[in-house]
């Protein structure tokens, strides 16, 4: 079983976590065309490479972000959601 | 009859005879015997019939890795007879037998083999009709297939799971693994050493080695407190970050190791020639294990096939055990004469070089080997020990990322090193003799220690010896008449694989799937290399180019019990559980929760439910609603947060008011509902449905991880309990209790909330109700819930208060047309389909799902949830999920249905076509019995349509 390092709880077995999928673009619901909104809802990118994902540590209900290489399944780093805004 | 005197037989205790039966016949073995060794000692060599041709099969490897020895125990099928110890009175039977093991009626199939070519199944079972497979072929094959029988009445067994952590896990306690584990532990590492055998030593216990070597290792090992030894333990897989399941009997050790040393050894390979599967033909290691472990003479008159020192050692062992070795055939020509070969010549055994076994023949019915052909002439014998070739035990290394290669010079399979902190040692790493294995174990320990940052003194990683293993040849002598088995599990012969290639399957993975080679219980242990060689030859490629098929966990079979563990289902009880039991409630599970279904005897449930409903409608009832999800939101943005999450307006909700909340997902589908009570400017108490609260709580935090509003969410579901006091007399009951809350109609109107104390218990009270009657929902800390329940019950006596259960509650809400999320909604239900337009704010700039319901509204609404009222004398009553038809097309379904004692008829909620959703429309419902009934639509609550009663 893979080990995931939670920014709050440290390294834990990955079965303590729940994946909430990749961080997605946030189109403006008021100005986005219907087709683009549908695509936003139902189409996942799933490209080879590094993806930033939402993860939840289930026992503590803590949400954080992880950078993962979709080719090697290596988790490059994990960080608190507050760092996200600072980054972008 | 075949038992050797001591000291042969390290595992058996001759002072403890153990009686058991096989196929109804009585046998006796000794404590420590395996089923197969005890039977062999009594001359019973046939253990099973083969999968396809029903040929007699016996001992092959004595390692539990082949299908030949699978037998049936009373409560367990597919047990390896060569690994499973006998016990007093154990009743063992053969599998895959039609009739008796001795006289198998299906043995005739062996002669029909040419009508069963490779891929036979794929060609034949397609027809002649479309349903032929299900109706004819599948049941027939099930009867013929060699599967053990599961006894569903087997007694419950205790299975166990535990966690294990260590610095270094060493898998395999042979010479390499022992040396690795001891070296690592002597350097201070926390080491776990596991081995599937009941004792340590591996080949040192059955091979021709100096016993002092094992004795020395054994005493060093015992002196190390930081070395934990797990014998009888199978390491059944490698998973990411060095997570390995170790299975010891009925216990699973979920093991995390910082580094792993795999010393899993190698697997002896059978030789291929006509009738190479006869009982009496076994691997050299099997003969040695029978002799040294069990004191069983594997035959009287033996031929040995040897391609190296191991084979000559087997021959020497046989001579010492009193077996007459008539010939050693060695396919190699010339070369140096080794010590063992010289010793063998010295004892007068004939050795023929450049010779191999060309064919074998069996006694009547192929029940035992009778002679083998070498160099064109037949030699009588009852034992052929094959010590021809071996492959590294590749399963665990390959799961960890190692790649299989092939050294064409030595003709052997090789393994590259995995990337993870994993090291190989011993014959799995290509160490070809004892000394190399010992050094290899030490080298792996040093590498693992350095990787973990241990100081290892002056020592450096010694380099691997460059001399490759001596050249070997696995003889494959195909026969035009077949029965030259490559895979014993599946009865596959050389020509089957050649034909698979001819059919166009060049790639090894496709050959496997077409022919089923390697799919049986031995998982290619004895067939992968031969298959690769046959396919390589047939496709003019090298063995390295062909490769072998992917090895996935589990390494060996594992019982479902080990995976399931205790299997004690999780259950939750409310704080009032004991009160319900005292009132003789029928308890039923609702998700993880146990709730009262009805109070009273199950046999009189129908009447009791009706009484409970009438008590609520006419007097007063009490329901335990503690399973409701309860969340508290605190912070200056709490109102703004609820505004974004739910469809109604909450930011402007006055303190002391309660509002319905409806939650959508981003797709605009209804996912939950509840109520929100504003207790202060910055504090809301929110309920969620029992089944959804865990997800709602997670979603709230997920959204706020993105929105980053100033709000904290607390899940109080277990901490708070809830009591619903409902019915026309509810107010009178509460007013009879000591309280600082004014329960009066004006002071505490419908849809408001109050905090205070009732009967000494701090409570949060909300005027809401599922029943449509005057209702107060009292929430309090769970520890005080029994006291509050008792106080309400006592005060209610005068008013005929009756506790009511889940079934009455469901009917009461159905009479009001109130929906249950998940029951009356599905994955695409919109608020409009529920007629909940009133619950969706038109003014808010944003809430989750807003954009999507607007888009979906533009697509047009196809269906609506409405009430259906069946006539009192209706004969055909549909059930939940019965289809609503329009013409012949299904347009919806019944979501809830039940008999209403208040109305005296059956009522239902159903999705109907939007054009049929008006009051009085007739819709057609298909009942379970196939009859169609027309039912009128009721577009409002069945009972008290004006909703006057709840606001009294």
Interface residues (C-beta under 8 A of the other chain):
Chain A: X1 X2 X3 X13 X18 X20 X29 X30 X32 X34 X37 X38 X41 X54 X56 X58 X61 X62 X63 X64 X73 X81 X82 X85
Chain B: X239 X240 X241 X243 X254 X666 X667 X697 X698 X701 X702 X705 X706 X708 X715 X845 X846 X850 X851 X852 X855
